[in-house]
């Protein structure tokens, strides 16, 4: 099942107090970024965040779910708790890796 644009808009509304939250559509789902770092996504109309020390500490009861087959488990975030989300995501960002830089392709034609 693909995620809906309406659910994406609802999630973004809940995160509106955070600066620099962006998204990127990918295969009928949405990858979410905070200050250029991937922190989670929307998969089958579920808001999932990466497992970090902070996310596990702030959401100890959150169930682990697979965003898609073959992926690492992620935490199902309570999308209705705006205060928690506004504390969680900036704190998680400190633990997330920097965005990988793409290598430029070499022109093999000379």
MIMARKE-276218 format. One record per atom (N, C-alpha, C): residue in three letters; x negated, y, z negated; residue number from 1; atom name. Coordinates in nm, 2 decimals. Layout:
BEGIN
@rest ala | east X | north Y | up Z | nr NUM | atom CA;
...
***
This chain:
BEGIN
@rest unk | east -0.08 | north -0.12 | up 0.00 | nr 1 | atom N;
@rest unk | east 0.00 | north 0.00 | up 0.00 | nr 1 | atom CA;
@rest unk | east -0.09 | north 0.12 | up 0.00 | nr 1 | atom C;
@rest unk | east -0.06 | north 0.22 | up 0.08 | nr 2 | atom N;
@rest unk | east -0.14 | north 0.34 | up 0.09 | nr 2 | atom CA;
@rest unk | east -0.09 | north 0.44 | up -0.01 | nr 2 | atom C;
@rest unk | east -0.17 | north 0.53 | up -0.05 | nr 3 | atom N;
@rest unk | east -0.14 | north 0.64 | up -0.14 | nr 3 | atom CA;
@rest unk | east -0.06 | north 0.75 | up -0.06 | nr 3 | atom C;
@rest unk | east 0.03 | north 0.81 | up -0.13 | nr 4 | atom N;
@rest unk | east 0.11 | north 0.92 | up -0.07 | nr 4 | atom CA;
@rest unk | east 0.04 | north 1.06 | up -0.09 | nr 4 | atom C;
@rest unk | east 0.07 | north 1.14 | up 0.01 | nr 5 | atom N;
@rest unk | east 0.02 | north 1.28 | up -0.01 | nr 5 | atom CA;
@rest unk | east 0.09 | north 1.35 | up -0.13 | nr 5 | atom C;
@rest unk | east 0.21 | north 1.31 | up -0.16 | nr 6 | atom N;
@rest unk | east 0.28 | north 1.37 | up -0.27 | nr 6 | atom CA;
@rest unk | east 0.21 | north 1.34 | up -0.40 | nr 6 | atom C;
@rest unk | east 0.17 | north 1.21 | up -0.41 | nr 7 | atom N;
@rest unk | east 0.10 | north 1.17 | up -0.54 | nr 7 | atom CA;
@rest unk | east -0.03 | north 1.25 | up -0.55 | nr 7 | atom C;
@rest unk | east -0.11 | north 1.26 | up -0.44 | nr 8 | atom N;
@rest unk | east -0.23 | north 1.34 | up -0.44 | nr 8 | atom CA;
@rest unk | east -0.20 | north 1.48 | up -0.49 | nr 8 | atom C;
@rest unk | east -0.10 | north 1.54 | up -0.43 | nr 9 | atom N;
@rest unk | east -0.07 | north 1.68 | up -0.47 | nr 9 | atom CA;
@rest unk | east -0.03 | north 1.69 | up -0.62 | nr 9 | atom C;
@rest unk | east 0.04 | north 1.59 | up -0.67 | nr 10 | atom N;
@rest unk | east 0.07 | north 1.58 | up -0.82 | nr 10 | atom CA;
@rest unk | east -0.06 | north 1.58 | up -0.90 | nr 10 | atom C;
@rest unk | east -0.15 | north 1.49 | up -0.86 | nr 11 | atom N;
@rest unk | east -0.28 | north 1.47 | up -0.94 | nr 11 | atom CA;
@rest unk | east -0.35 | north 1.61 | up -0.93 | nr 11 | atom C;
@rest unk | east -0.36 | north 1.66 | up -0.81 | nr 12 | atom N;
@rest unk | east -0.44 | north 1.79 | up -0.80 | nr 12 | atom CA;
@rest unk | east -0.37 | north 1.90 | up -0.88 | nr 12 | atom C;
@rest unk | east -0.24 | north 1.90 | up -0.89 | nr 13 | atom N;
@rest unk | east -0.17 | north 2.00 | up -0.98 | nr 13 | atom CA;
@rest unk | east -0.21 | north 1.98 | up -1.13 | nr 13 | atom C;
@rest unk | east -0.22 | north 1.85 | up -1.17 | nr 14 | atom N;
@rest unk | east -0.26 | north 1.82 | up -1.31 | nr 14 | atom CA;
@rest unk | east -0.41 | north 1.87 | up -1.33 | nr 14 | atom C;
@rest unk | east -0.49 | north 1.87 | up -1.23 | nr 15 | atom N;
@rest unk | east -0.63 | north 1.91 | up -1.24 | nr 15 | atom CA;
@rest unk | east -0.66 | north 2.06 | up -1.20 | nr 15 | atom C;
@rest unk | east -0.55 | north 2.13 | up -1.18 | nr 16 | atom N;
@rest unk | east -0.57 | north 2.27 | up -1.13 | nr 16 | atom CA;
@rest unk | east -0.65 | north 2.36 | up -1.22 | nr 16 | atom C;
@rest unk | east -0.67 | north 2.33 | up -1.35 | nr 17 | atom N;
@rest unk | east -0.74 | north 2.42 | up -1.44 | nr 17 | atom CA;
@rest unk | east -0.90 | north 2.40 | up -1.42 | nr 17 | atom C;
@rest unk | east -0.93 | north 2.29 | up -1.35 | nr 18 | atom N;
@rest unk | east -1.08 | north 2.26 | up -1.33 | nr 18 | atom CA;
@rest unk | east -1.12 | north 2.33 | up -1.20 | nr 18 | atom C;
@rest unk | east -1.24 | north 2.39 | up -1.20 | nr 19 | atom N;
@rest unk | east -1.29 | north 2.45 | up -1.08 | nr 19 | atom CA;
@rest unk | east -1.36 | north 2.34 | up -1.00 | nr 19 | atom C;
@rest unk | east -1.36 | north 2.35 | up -0.87 | nr 20 | atom N;
@rest unk | east -1.44 | north 2.27 | up -0.79 | nr 20 | atom CA;
@rest unk | east -1.39 | north 2.12 | up -0.78 | nr 20 | atom C;
@rest unk | east -1.26 | north 2.09 | up -0.79 | nr 21 | atom N;
@rest unk | east -1.21 | north 1.96 | up -0.76 | nr 21 | atom CA;
@rest unk | east -1.17 | north 1.95 | up -0.62 | nr 21 | atom C;
@rest unk | east -1.23 | north 1.86 | up -0.55 | nr 22 | atom N;
@rest unk | east -1.20 | north 1.84 | up -0.41 | nr 22 | atom CA;
@rest unk | east -1.17 | north 1.69 | up -0.38 | nr 22 | atom C;
@rest unk | east -1.12 | north 1.66 | up -0.26 | nr 23 | atom N;
@rest unk | east -1.09 | north 1.53 | up -0.23 | nr 23 | atom CA;
@rest unk | east -1.12 | north 1.50 | up -0.08 | nr 23 | atom C;
@rest unk | east -1.13 | north 1.37 | up -0.05 | nr 24 | atom N;
@rest unk | east -1.15 | north 1.33 | up 0.09 | nr 24 | atom CA;
@rest unk | east -1.07 | north 1.21 | up 0.12 | nr 24 | atom C;
@rest unk | east -0.99 | north 1.22 | up 0.22 | nr 25 | atom N;
@rest unk | east -0.91 | north 1.10 | up 0.26 | nr 25 | atom CA;
@rest unk | east -1.00 | north 0.99 | up 0.31 | nr 25 | atom C;
@rest unk | east -0.97 | north 0.86 | up 0.27 | nr 26 | atom N;
@rest unk | east -1.05 | north 0.75 | up 0.32 | nr 26 | atom CA;
@rest unk | east -0.97 | north 0.63 | up 0.32 | nr 26 | atom C;
@rest unk | east -0.94 | north 0.58 | up 0.44 | nr 27 | atom N;
@rest unk | east -0.87 | north 0.45 | up 0.46 | nr 27 | atom CA;
@rest unk | east -0.73 | north 0.45 | up 0.38 | nr 27 | atom C;
@rest unk | east -0.65 | north 0.56 | up 0.40 | nr 28 | atom N;
@rest unk | east -0.52 | north 0.57 | up 0.34 | nr 28 | atom CA;
@rest unk | east -0.53 | north 0.59 | up 0.19 | nr 28 | atom C;
@rest unk | east -0.64 | north 0.62 | up 0.13 | nr 29 | atom N;
@rest unk | east -0.66 | north 0.65 | up -0.01 | nr 29 | atom CA;
@rest unk | east -0.73 | north 0.78 | up -0.02 | nr 29 | atom C;
@rest unk | east -0.76 | north 0.83 | up -0.14 | nr 30 | atom N;
@rest unk | east -0.83 | north 0.96 | up -0.16 | nr 30 | atom CA;
@rest unk | east -0.94 | north 0.94 | up -0.26 | nr 30 | atom C;
@rest unk | east -1.06 | north 0.99 | up -0.22 | nr 31 | atom N;
@rest unk | east -1.17 | north 0.99 | up -0.31 | nr 31 | atom CA;
@rest unk | east -1.17 | north 1.13 | up -0.38 | nr 31 | atom C;
@rest unk | east -1.19 | north 1.14 | up -0.51 | nr 32 | atom N;
@rest unk | east -1.19 | north 1.27 | up -0.58 | nr 32 | atom CA;
@rest unk | east -1.33 | north 1.31 | up -0.62 | nr 32 | atom C;
@rest unk | east -1.36 | north 1.44 | up -0.61 | nr 33 | atom N;
@rest unk | east -1.49 | north 1.49 | up -0.64 | nr 33 | atom CA;
@rest unk | east -1.48 | north 1.60 | up -0.74 | nr 33 | atom C;
@rest unk | east -1.57 | north 1.61 | up -0.84 | nr 34 | atom N;
@rest unk | east -1.58 | north 1.73 | up -0.92 | nr 34 | atom CA;
@rest unk | east -1.73 | north 1.78 | up -0.91 | nr 34 | atom C;
@rest unk | east -1.74 | north 1.90 | up -0.87 | nr 35 | atom N;
@rest unk | east -1.87 | north 1.97 | up -0.84 | nr 35 | atom CA;
@rest unk | east -1.96 | north 1.88 | up -0.75 | nr 35 | atom C;
@rest unk | east -1.89 | north 1.82 | up -0.65 | nr 36 | atom N;
@rest unk | east -1.97 | north 1.74 | up -0.55 | nr 36 | atom CA;
@rest unk | east -1.99 | north 1.60 | up -0.59 | nr 36 | atom C;
@rest unk | east -1.95 | north 1.56 | up -0.71 | nr 37 | atom N;
@rest unk | east -1.98 | north 1.42 | up -0.76 | nr 37 | atom CA;
@rest unk | east -1.85 | north 1.34 | up -0.76 | nr 37 | atom C;
@rest unk | east -1.86 | north 1.22 | up -0.71 | nr 38 | atom N;
@rest unk | east -1.74 | north 1.13 | up -0.72 | nr 38 | atom CA;
@rest unk | east -1.71 | north 1.09 | up -0.86 | nr 38 | atom C;
@rest unk | east -1.59 | north 1.12 | up -0.91 | nr 39 | atom N;
@rest unk | east -1.55 | north 1.08 | up -1.04 | nr 39 | atom CA;
@rest unk | east -1.43 | north 0.98 | up -1.04 | nr 39 | atom C;
@rest unk | east -1.37 | north 0.97 | up -0.93 | nr 40 | atom N;
@rest unk | east -1.25 | north 0.87 | up -0.92 | nr 40 | atom CA;
@rest unk | east -1.18 | north 0.88 | up -0.79 | nr 40 | atom C;
@rest unk | east -1.06 | north 0.84 | up -0.79 | nr 41 | atom N;
@rest unk | east -0.98 | north 0.84 | up -0.67 | nr 41 | atom CA;
@rest unk | east -0.84 | north 0.80 | up -0.69 | nr 41 | atom C;
@rest unk | east -0.76 | north 0.81 | up -0.59 | nr 42 | atom N;
@rest unk | east -0.62 | north 0.77 | up -0.59 | nr 42 | atom CA;
@rest unk | east -0.61 | north 0.65 | up -0.50 | nr 42 | atom C;
@rest unk | east -0.57 | north 0.53 | up -0.56 | nr 43 | atom N;
@rest unk | east -0.56 | north 0.41 | up -0.49 | nr 43 | atom CA;
@rest unk | east -0.42 | north 0.35 | up -0.52 | nr 43 | atom C;
@rest unk | east -0.35 | north 0.33 | up -0.41 | nr 44 | atom N;
@rest unk | east -0.21 | north 0.27 | up -0.43 | nr 44 | atom CA;
@rest unk | east -0.13 | north 0.36 | up -0.53 | nr 44 | atom C;
@rest unk | east -0.14 | north 0.49 | up -0.51 | nr 45 | atom N;
@rest unk | east -0.07 | north 0.58 | up -0.60 | nr 45 | atom CA;
@rest unk | east -0.10 | north 0.56 | up -0.75 | nr 45 | atom C;
@rest unk | east -0.23 | north 0.52 | up -0.78 | nr 46 | atom N;
@rest unk | east -0.28 | north 0.51 | up -0.91 | nr 46 | atom CA;
@rest unk | east -0.40 | north 0.60 | up -0.92 | nr 46 | atom C;
@rest unk | east -0.41 | north 0.68 | up -1.03 | nr 47 | atom N;
@rest unk | east -0.53 | north 0.77 | up -1.05 | nr 47 | atom CA;
@rest unk | east -0.63 | north 0.69 | up -1.13 | nr 47 | atom C;
@rest unk | east -0.74 | north 0.65 | up -1.07 | nr 48 | atom N;
@rest unk | east -0.85 | north 0.58 | up -1.14 | nr 48 | atom CA;
@rest unk | east -0.97 | north 0.66 | up -1.15 | nr 48 | atom C;
@rest unk | east -1.04 | north 0.65 | up -1.26 | nr 49 | atom N;
@rest unk | east -1.17 | north 0.72 | up -1.28 | nr 49 | atom CA;
@rest unk | east -1.28 | north 0.61 | up -1.31 | nr 49 | atom C;
@rest unk | east -1.40 | north 0.65 | up -1.27 | nr 50 | atom N;
@rest unk | east -1.52 | north 0.57 | up -1.30 | nr 50 | atom CA;
@rest unk | east -1.54 | north 0.54 | up -1.44 | nr 50 | atom C;
@rest unk | east -1.59 | north 0.42 | up -1.47 | nr 51 | atom N;
@rest unk | east -1.63 | north 0.39 | up -1.61 | nr 51 | atom CA;
@rest unk | east -1.76 | north 0.46 | up -1.64 | nr 51 | atom C;
@rest unk | east -1.76 | north 0.54 | up -1.74 | nr 52 | atom N;
@rest unk | east -1.88 | north 0.60 | up -1.80 | nr 52 | atom CA;
@rest unk | east -1.87 | north 0.59 | up -1.95 | nr 52 | atom C;
@rest unk | east -1.97 | north 0.62 | up -2.02 | nr 53 | atom N;
@rest unk | east -1.97 | north 0.62 | up -2.17 | nr 53 | atom CA;
@rest unk | east -1.86 | north 0.71 | up -2.21 | nr 53 | atom C;
@rest unk | east -1.85 | north 0.83 | up -2.15 | nr 54 | atom N;
@rest unk | east -1.75 | north 0.93 | up -2.19 | nr 54 | atom CA;
@rest unk | east -1.61 | north 0.89 | up -2.16 | nr 54 | atom C;
@rest unk | east -1.59 | north 0.83 | up -2.04 | nr 55 | atom N;
@rest unk | east -1.45 | north 0.79 | up -2.00 | nr 55 | atom CA;
@rest unk | east -1.40 | north 0.68 | up -2.09 | nr 55 | atom C;
@rest unk | east -1.49 | north 0.59 | up -2.13 | nr 56 | atom N;
@rest unk | east -1.45 | north 0.48 | up -2.22 | nr 56 | atom CA;
@rest unk | east -1.42 | north 0.53 | up -2.36 | nr 56 | atom C;
@rest unk | east -1.50 | north 0.63 | up -2.40 | nr 57 | atom N;
@rest unk | east -1.48 | north 0.68 | up -2.53 | nr 57 | atom CA;
@rest unk | east -1.35 | north 0.76 | up -2.54 | nr 57 | atom C;
@rest unk | east -1.33 | north 0.84 | up -2.44 | nr 58 | atom N;
@rest unk | east -1.21 | north 0.93 | up -2.45 | nr 58 | atom CA;
@rest unk | east -1.08 | north 0.85 | up -2.41 | nr 58 | atom C;
@rest unk | east -1.09 | north 0.74 | up -2.34 | nr 59 | atom N;
@rest unk | east -0.97 | north 0.66 | up -2.31 | nr 59 | atom CA;
@rest unk | east -0.99 | north 0.51 | up -2.34 | nr 59 | atom C;
@rest unk | east -1.01 | north 0.49 | up -2.47 | nr 60 | atom N;
@rest unk | east -1.04 | north 0.35 | up -2.51 | nr 60 | atom CA;
@rest unk | east -0.93 | north 0.25 | up -2.48 | nr 60 | atom C;
@rest unk | east -0.81 | north 0.29 | up -2.47 | nr 61 | atom N;
@rest unk | east -0.70 | north 0.20 | up -2.44 | nr 61 | atom CA;
@rest unk | east -0.67 | north 0.19 | up -2.29 | nr 61 | atom C;
@rest unk | east -0.74 | north 0.26 | up -2.21 | nr 62 | atom N;
@rest unk | east -0.71 | north 0.26 | up -2.07 | nr 62 | atom CA;
@rest unk | east -0.74 | north 0.12 | up -2.01 | nr 62 | atom C;
@rest unk | east -0.64 | north 0.07 | up -1.93 | nr 63 | atom N;
@rest unk | east -0.67 | north -0.06 | up -1.86 | nr 63 | atom CA;
@rest unk | east -0.77 | north -0.05 | up -1.75 | nr 63 | atom C;
@rest unk | east -0.84 | north -0.15 | up -1.73 | nr 64 | atom N;
@rest unk | east -0.93 | north -0.16 | up -1.62 | nr 64 | atom CA;
@rest unk | east -0.85 | north -0.22 | up -1.50 | nr 64 | atom C;
@rest unk | east -0.87 | north -0.15 | up -1.38 | nr 65 | atom N;
@rest unk | east -0.81 | north -0.20 | up -1.26 | nr 65 | atom CA;
@rest unk | east -0.90 | north -0.19 | up -1.14 | nr 65 | atom C;
@rest unk | east -0.88 | north -0.27 | up -1.04 | nr 66 | atom N;
@rest unk | east -0.96 | north -0.27 | up -0.92 | nr 66 | atom CA;
@rest unk | east -0.89 | north -0.17 | up -0.82 | nr 66 | atom C;
@rest unk | east -0.97 | north -0.08 | up -0.77 | nr 67 | atom N;
@rest unk | east -0.91 | north 0.01 | up -0.67 | nr 67 | atom CA;
@rest unk | east -0.88 | north -0.06 | up -0.54 | nr 67 | atom C;
@rest unk | east -0.96 | north -0.16 | up -0.51 | nr 68 | atom N;
@rest unk | east -0.95 | north -0.24 | up -0.39 | nr 68 | atom CA;
@rest unk | east -1.03 | north -0.37 | up -0.41 | nr 68 | atom C;
@rest unk | east -1.01 | north -0.47 | up -0.33 | nr 69 | atom N;
@rest unk | east -1.08 | north -0.59 | up -0.35 | nr 69 | atom CA;
@rest unk | east -1.23 | north -0.57 | up -0.32 | nr 69 | atom C;
@rest unk | east -1.31 | north -0.63 | up -0.41 | nr 70 | atom N;
@rest unk | east -1.45 | north -0.62 | up -0.39 | nr 70 | atom CA;
@rest unk | east -1.52 | north -0.50 | up -0.46 | nr 70 | atom C;
@rest unk | east -1.44 | north -0.41 | up -0.52 | nr 71 | atom N;
@rest unk | east -1.49 | north -0.28 | up -0.58 | nr 71 | atom CA;
@rest unk | east -1.51 | north -0.31 | up -0.73 | nr 71 | atom C;
@rest unk | east -1.58 | north -0.22 | up -0.79 | nr 72 | atom N;
@rest unk | east -1.60 | north -0.22 | up -0.94 | nr 72 | atom CA;
@rest unk | east -1.47 | north -0.18 | up -1.00 | nr 72 | atom C;
@rest unk | east -1.44 | north -0.23 | up -1.12 | nr 73 | atom N;
@rest unk | east -1.33 | north -0.19 | up -1.19 | nr 73 | atom CA;
@rest unk | east -1.34 | north -0.05 | up -1.24 | nr 73 | atom C;
@rest unk | east -1.22 | north 0.02 | up -1.24 | nr 74 | atom N;
@rest unk | east -1.22 | north 0.16 | up -1.28 | nr 74 | atom CA;
@rest unk | east -1.11 | north 0.17 | up -1.39 | nr 74 | atom C;
@rest unk | east -1.11 | north 0.28 | up -1.46 | nr 75 | atom N;
@rest unk | east -1.01 | north 0.30 | up -1.57 | nr 75 | atom CA;
@rest unk | east -0.89 | north 0.37 | up -1.51 | nr 75 | atom C;
@rest unk | east -0.77 | north 0.32 | up -1.55 | nr 76 | atom N;
@rest unk | east -0.64 | north 0.39 | up -1.51 | nr 76 | atom CA;
@rest unk | east -0.62 | north 0.51 | up -1.60 | nr 76 | atom C;
@rest unk | east -0.62 | north 0.62 | up -1.55 | nr 77 | atom N;
@rest unk | east -0.61 | north 0.75 | up -1.63 | nr 77 | atom CA;
@rest unk | east -0.46 | north 0.78 | up -1.65 | nr 77 | atom C;
@rest unk | east -0.43 | north 0.84 | up -1.76 | nr 78 | atom N;
@rest unk | east -0.30 | north 0.88 | up -1.79 | nr 78 | atom CA;
@rest unk | east -0.28 | north 1.02 | up -1.73 | nr 78 | atom C;
@rest unk | east -0.22 | north 1.02 | up -1.61 | nr 79 | atom N;
@rest unk | east -0.21 | north 1.14 | up -1.53 | nr 79 | atom CA;
@rest unk | east -0.12 | north 1.25 | up -1.60 | nr 79 | atom C;
@rest unk | east -0.04 | north 1.21 | up -1.70 | nr 80 | atom N;
@rest unk | east 0.05 | north 1.31 | up -1.77 | nr 80 | atom CA;
@rest unk | east -0.02 | north 1.38 | up -1.88 | nr 80 | atom C;
@rest unk | east -0.14 | north 1.34 | up -1.92 | nr 81 | atom N;
@rest unk | east -0.21 | north 1.40 | up -2.03 | nr 81 | atom CA;
@rest unk | east -0.31 | north 1.50 | up -1.97 | nr 81 | atom C;
@rest unk | east -0.26 | north 1.62 | up -1.93 | nr 82 | atom N;
@rest unk | east -0.35 | north 1.72 | up -1.87 | nr 82 | atom CA;
@rest unk | east -0.46 | north 1.77 | up -1.95 | nr 82 | atom C;
@rest unk | east -0.44 | north 1.78 | up -2.08 | nr 83 | atom N;
@rest unk | east -0.55 | north 1.83 | up -2.18 | nr 83 | atom CA;
@rest unk | east -0.66 | north 1.73 | up -2.18 | nr 83 | atom C;
@rest unk | east -0.63 | north 1.60 | up -2.18 | nr 84 | atom N;
@rest unk | east -0.73 | north 1.50 | up -2.18 | nr 84 | atom CA;
@rest unk | east -0.81 | north 1.50 | up -2.05 | nr 84 | atom C;
@rest unk | east -0.74 | north 1.51 | up -1.94 | nr 85 | atom N;
@rest unk | east -0.81 | north 1.52 | up -1.80 | nr 85 | atom CA;
@rest unk | east -0.90 | north 1.64 | up -1.79 | nr 85 | atom C;
@rest unk | east -0.86 | north 1.75 | up -1.85 | nr 86 | atom N;
@rest unk | east -0.94 | north 1.87 | up -1.84 | nr 86 | atom CA;
@rest unk | east -1.07 | north 1.86 | up -1.93 | nr 86 | atom C;
@rest unk | east -1.06 | north 1.78 | up -2.02 | nr 87 | atom N;
@rest unk | east -1.18 | north 1.75 | up -2.11 | nr 87 | atom CA;
@rest unk | east -1.26 | north 1.64 | up -2.05 | nr 87 | atom C;
@rest unk | east -1.20 | north 1.54 | up -2.00 | nr 88 | atom N;
@rest unk | east -1.26 | north 1.41 | up -1.95 | nr 88 | atom CA;
@rest unk | east -1.35 | north 1.44 | up -1.83 | nr 88 | atom C;
@rest unk | east -1.30 | north 1.50 | up -1.73 | nr 89 | atom N;
@rest unk | east -1.37 | north 1.51 | up -1.60 | nr 89 | atom CA;
@rest unk | east -1.50 | north 1.59 | up -1.61 | nr 89 | atom C;
@rest unk | east -1.50 | north 1.71 | up -1.67 | nr 90 | atom N;
@rest unk | east -1.63 | north 1.78 | up -1.68 | nr 90 | atom CA;
@rest unk | east -1.73 | north 1.70 | up -1.77 | nr 90 | atom C;
@rest unk | east -1.68 | north 1.63 | up -1.87 | nr 91 | atom N;
@rest unk | east -1.77 | north 1.56 | up -1.95 | nr 91 | atom CA;
@rest unk | east -1.83 | north 1.44 | up -1.88 | nr 91 | atom C;
@rest unk | east -1.75 | north 1.37 | up -1.80 | nr 92 | atom N;
@rest unk | east -1.79 | north 1.26 | up -1.72 | nr 92 | atom CA;
@rest unk | east -1.90 | north 1.30 | up -1.61 | nr 92 | atom C;
@rest unk | east -1.88 | north 1.42 | up -1.56 | nr 93 | atom N;
@rest unk | east -1.96 | north 1.47 | up -1.45 | nr 93 | atom CA;
@rest unk | east -2.11 | north 1.47 | up -1.49 | nr 93 | atom C;
@rest unk | east -2.14 | north 1.49 | up -1.61 | nr 94 | atom N;
@rest unk | east -2.28 | north 1.49 | up -1.66 | nr 94 | atom CA;
@rest unk | east -2.34 | north 1.36 | up -1.65 | nr 94 | atom C;
@rest unk | east -2.26 | north 1.25 | up -1.65 | nr 95 | atom N;
@rest unk | east -2.31 | north 1.11 | up -1.64 | nr 95 | atom CA;
@rest unk | east -2.31 | north 1.06 | up -1.50 | nr 95 | atom C;
@rest unk | east -2.25 | north 1.13 | up -1.41 | nr 96 | atom N;
@rest unk | east -2.24 | north 1.07 | up -1.27 | nr 96 | atom CA;
@rest unk | east -2.36 | north 1.11 | up -1.19 | nr 96 | atom C;
@rest unk | east -2.40 | north 1.03 | up -1.10 | nr 97 | atom N;
@rest unk | east -2.52 | north 1.06 | up -1.01 | nr 97 | atom CA;
@rest unk | east -2.49 | north 1.17 | up -0.91 | nr 97 | atom C;
@rest unk | east -2.59 | north 1.24 | up -0.87 | nr 98 | atom N;
@rest unk | east -2.58 | north 1.34 | up -0.77 | nr 98 | atom CA;
@rest unk | east -2.54 | north 1.28 | up -0.64 | nr 98 | atom C;
@rest unk | east -2.48 | north 1.36 | up -0.56 | nr 99 | atom N;
@rest unk | east -2.43 | north 1.32 | up -0.43 | nr 99 | atom CA;
@rest unk | east -2.56 | north 1.28 | up -0.35 | nr 99 | atom C;
@rest unk | east -2.55 | north 1.16 | up -0.28 | nr 100 | atom N;
@rest unk | east -2.66 | north 1.12 | up -0.20 | nr 100 | atom CA;
@rest unk | east -2.67 | north 1.20 | up -0.07 | nr 100 | atom C;
@rest unk | east -2.79 | north 1.24 | up -0.03 | nr 101 | atom N;
@rest unk | east -2.81 | north 1.31 | up 0.09 | nr 101 | atom CA;
@rest unk | east -2.82 | north 1.21 | up 0.20 | nr 101 | atom C;
@rest unk | east -2.75 | north 1.25 | up 0.31 | nr 102 | atom N;
@rest unk | east -2.76 | north 1.16 | up 0.43 | nr 102 | atom CA;
@rest unk | east -2.89 | north 1.19 | up 0.50 | nr 102 | atom C;
@rest unk | east -2.95 | north 1.08 | up 0.55 | nr 103 | atom N;
@rest unk | east -3.07 | north 1.09 | up 0.63 | nr 103 | atom CA;
@rest unk | east -3.03 | north 1.13 | up 0.77 | nr 103 | atom C;
@rest unk | east -3.11 | north 1.22 | up 0.83 | nr 104 | atom N;
@rest unk | east -3.09 | north 1.26 | up 0.97 | nr 104 | atom CA;
@rest unk | east -3.13 | north 1.15 | up 1.06 | nr 104 | atom C;
@rest unk | east -3.05 | north 1.13 | up 1.16 | nr 105 | atom N;
@rest unk | east -3.09 | north 1.03 | up 1.26 | nr 105 | atom CA;
@rest unk | east -3.20 | north 1.08 | up 1.35 | nr 105 | atom C;
@rest unk | east -3.28 | north 0.98 | up 1.39 | nr 106 | atom N;
@rest unk | east -3.39 | north 1.02 | up 1.48 | nr 106 | atom CA;
@rest unk | east -3.33 | north 1.00 | up 1.62 | nr 106 | atom C;
@rest unk | east -3.37 | north 1.09 | up 1.71 | nr 107 | atom N;
@rest unk | east -3.33 | north 1.08 | up 1.85 | nr 107 | atom CA;
@rest unk | east -3.43 | north 0.99 | up 1.92 | nr 107 | atom C;
@rest unk | east -3.38 | north 0.87 | up 1.96 | nr 108 | atom N;
@rest unk | east -3.47 | north 0.77 | up 2.02 | nr 108 | atom CA;
@rest unk | east -3.50 | north 0.80 | up 2.17 | nr 108 | atom C;
@rest unk | east -3.44 | north 0.90 | up 2.22 | nr 109 | atom N;
@rest unk | east -3.46 | north 0.93 | up 2.36 | nr 109 | atom CA;
@rest unk | east -3.57 | north 1.02 | up 2.39 | nr 109 | atom C;
@rest unk | east -3.64 | north 1.05 | up 2.28 | nr 110 | atom N;
@rest unk | east -3.76 | north 1.13 | up 2.30 | nr 110 | atom CA;
@rest unk | east -3.75 | north 1.27 | up 2.25 | nr 110 | atom C;
***
